[in-house]
Amino acid sequence: MSSHLAGTRRLTPYRLFAVCLTAMLCFSTQAATPTAGRLVAGIAHIESQYGGRLGVAVLDSATGRIASYRGDERFPMCSTFKIFAAAAMLANVDAGSERLNRRITYEPKDLVIYSPITRGHLTDGMTLGALARAAVRWSDNSAANLVLDSFGGPDALNTYLRGLGDRVTRLDSREPICSQIVAGSVANTSTPVAMVGTMRSILLGDALTASSRRRLTGWMIDGRTGDKRLRAGLPASWRVGDKTGSGDLATANDVAIAWPPHGPPLLIAVFFTGAPGAVDRDRPIADVGRLIGRLYTN
């Protein structure tokens, strides 16, 4: 499958079979299991219903296996990058070079579109920890930019990601430019597989201290932007922390850590872009959540 960002046509039965077959062949190097096969077929069917291009990766932390569909194709990240920005800031806190309680002041000129929390603190500013929480929990764009500024901006974030072994994910712009998508561009993109791999490092691995992992995970669990996406489809008995993203070209994303009642967590990345017409962008992501819930329920 190509890695360009253009949308796909609605699938005919023949094209659906071809897509499933290709995805299965690509998938075989990751985890060729019955669950994986059903996931690929199910996501291809969801994609055929909505048009556009759907990319999914599910990392089972119990086995380390990744099941994916279009897992190595690039998709616009939009605001999902904010968990990585928060992680980079927390890594500096862990290293002793930054403080969560450092107060950041800013001016009206620093505010960009969609800043529900930062807009209310122009007179007193916010601590760096509160800014990161606002960026992850509420997807506050100005908060995300201020967190980025705290450690050097997009280039510094990319350096941090490379240090974690992620040579795919790239942030080229601040908000809101990073969500203004140009078809075919690789700027501000990642792949589903790269996304869950880096999420494993920051949420379950040793990239952060246990305290910082708990803090970042807590911000995701308290998220207020994803109720109609993966949270809407995953079983109600699962505990979920997520970070959404939305942008041009009918782009909608959701990345999550999800705990089934009696098992270790799954890491999930869902990217959707390029749907024709007035498609409800939340619905395919919720449908993916329902599929994952059926396949991974213990």
N, C-alpha and C positions, 0 to 999 in steps of 0.2 A: 504494500500500500504506500502511496506517496505521502510525503510529509508536508505538503503545502496546506494552506489554511482555507482554501476555497471550499464551499459547501458541496455536498453530494446530492445526486438526484434521488428521487423516491425510488426504492428498490422494487424491481419486478421479482417474481419467485425465482427466476434463474439467477438474477444478480444477487439476491439474498443468499442463495446456495453458494455462489462463488465467493461472496464476502465471508461467509462462515468458514468455508474451506480454507481461504487464504489466512484468515485470522487463526484458525486452528494450527496451520502449518507454522506461522510465526510464533504461536504460543508454545509449541512443543518444546522449545528450548528453556521455557520457564517452569511449567508444572502441568504436564499432560495428565490430568486426573478426570474422573467422571464429573466432579463438580465444575472443573474448569471448562469442560466441553459444554455443559449445560449453561454456564455463564455466558460463554461466547455466543451460543445460539440464541439465548434469551435477549442479549443486548443487541444483536443484529436485528432481531424482530422489533425491538423497541425503536431502534434507529429507522427501520423501514416505515414505521407508523408516523413518525414526525418529520422525516426528511432531515436535512442537515448532516452533521457529522458528530458522532458520539464516541468519546474515548473514556475507557474505564480501566482502573487497576484496583485489585483487592489483594492486600498482603495479609496473610494469615500469620499472626505472630507466634502461633503455636508451632508451626512448621517452617516458617520463613519462606514459604512458597508464595509466588505472585501469580494470580490469574488476571489476564488482561485482554482487552479488545481495543485495537488500535493503540496498544500500549506504548509504542515507540514513536508515534506521530506527535508532532508539535501542535499545541493548542494555546490560545491566549490565556494567560493566568488571571488577568484582571486582579481583583482584590485578594485572591488566595495567597499572594505573595506576603501578605501582612503577618502571617504566622512565622515566616522565615525572618522578616525584619524584627519581630519581637524576639525571636530566638537569638539573633545576632546581638541584640542589645543585652539580653540576659546573659549571654556568654561573656560579655564585657563586665557585667556585674559579678559573675562567678570569678573572673580573673582579678577582680579588685580595682579595675580601671574605670568603673562607672558605679553610680549609686541610683537605686530605684527612687529615692526620695529627693533627688536633685530637681529643683523647680525650674521649669522652662517657661519663659515669658515670650509672648508673641503679639503681633499687631494684626489689625483687620486685613492688611495686605497679605498676610500669611495664610489666610483662610481660603479654601477652595470649595467647589461644589460638594455638597453633602458632608457637613461638619457638625452633626447634631450635638456633640458633647463639647468640643473645643469652642464652639461659638458662644457658649455660656460662661467661658472663663477668660474672656479678654482682659478683664481687670486684674485678676489674680494669678493667671497662668495655671499650669498643671505640673504635677511631678512626672518624671519620666515613666514611672510605673503606671500611673493613671493614664498617660497617653497611650502606652502600649495596650493596656486593657481596653481603652476606647477604640483603638484600631482593630483589635481582634473581636471584641464583643459586639460593637456597634458598627464596625467597618467605617469609622470616622476617617475621612480622607486626609484632613489636615493633621490629625493625630499621627497617622501613618507617615506622612512627610516629615513631621518633627522627630519621630523615632528614627527614620532614615538619616536625618541630618545629625543625629547624636553620634553616629559612628562613621559618617563619611559619604552617605548617599548610595545610589544604586551600584556604583562600581565596587564600593566596599562590601556591599551585600554579596555581590558575585564572588568576590575573593573569599568571603566566609563560606559560601556554598562549595567552592572548589576545595576548600580545606576539609569539608565533610565528604569529599569524593563525588559530589554532584557536578559533572562537567556538561550538563545539559541545560539546566534551568538558568534563565538569564533575565535580569531586570534592567531595562535600558532607560526607563523614565520614571518620574514621580507621578503621583496622582494629580489631576485626572487623566494625564496623557497616556498612562499605561493601559487605560481601559478604552482608549480611542483606537480601534483596531483597523489595521490596513490588511486587506486580503493578500495572502502570500508572504507577508513579513514574518521573520523569525523573532523580531523584537518583542520583549516582554512575554516570552513563551516558556512552556515546559512540556514534558510528556507525562502521561499518567504513571508510567513506571518510575520515572525519575522522582515524581512528586511523592509517591508512597515510600520510596527508598529514603529520601531525605526526612520525611516525617518520622520514619522509624528511628533515624539518628537523633532527632531532637526530642521526640516524645517518649521513646522506649530505650534508646541507647545511652551512650555516655558522653554525647556532645555537650550536654548541660548537667549541672548537679541535680541531685534528686529534688531539691527545693525548687529550682528553676523549672524542672520538668513538671512538677505539680502545679506551679503557678501558671505556666503556659497552658497546660491541659485544662485547668480550672477556667481560664478565660474562654477557652473554646466551648466547654460545657455550658457556660453562661451565655453563649452566643444568642443574639436576638434577631438574626437576619435569615436563618435557614429553616424556619418552621414549615415552609411549603416544599422543601427540597428533600434531601435524604431523610431528615427527621420525619417527614410525612409518610415515607414509605417503609422505613425500618420498623420492626416490631416495637410496640409501646413498652415492652418489658426490657428493651435494650437501653443502656446508658450511652448517650451520644454527645460528643463535642465536635463542632464543625466550624468551618470558615467558608463563606460563600464568595462568589465573584460574579460580576455582571458587566457587560460592555456592548459595544457596537456589533453589528452583524448577527443579531439575535444570539449573543453569547451568554451562557449561564454556566456557572461552575459550582461545585461543592466538594470540599475535601474534609474528611472526617476521621476521627478515631471512635470506634464503636465497640462496646462490650456486650456480647450476649450474656444472658443470666448465669450460665454455668461454663464459661470458657474465657480464654484470654482474648485480648482485643483484636479487632481487625482494623487495618488502615485502608481507607477508601479514597480514591480520587475519581471524580466524574467531571468531564469537560464536554460541553455541548455548544456547537457553533454552526452558523450558516444555514439555519432553517429558513425555508421559503415562507413568505406570507406572515400572517399574524398568529404565530404559534405561541402557546403558553409555555414559556421556557422552563417553568418549574416542573411541569408534568413529567417529561421524560426522566428527569433526575429522581423524582419521587418513584417512578416506575422501576428505575434501577435499584432504588432502596428496597422496594418490595421483592424484587428478584433476589437480591443478596440475602434478605431476611429468610426467604424460603430455602435457599441453598445452604446457608451457613448456620441454621438453627440446630443446636445440639439435640 
